[in-house]
């Protein structure tokens, strides 16, 4: 099951006794914060680290036709969970 912003906001609204609209706004603000700080490492204690990095330009290949093409450089985001989250899951 995919976790959507709506599911996250409904969980927040139940736990913090906020309206659905307020909790959805809170989730949107969090994602805007991540987007605005995309060039920095964002560490949230006891949760994890959001980190952006650049991927270099490389050559890709279509497996069916074996045709090669250029993949442009781009940014990617990775998340490393904190030890406390890993312990909760395992």
Secondary structure, 3 states (H helix, E strand, C coil): CCCCHHHHHHHHHHHHCCCHHHHHHHHHHHHHHHHHCCCCCEEECCCEEEEEEEECCEEEECCCCCCEEEECCEEEEEEEECHHHHHHHC
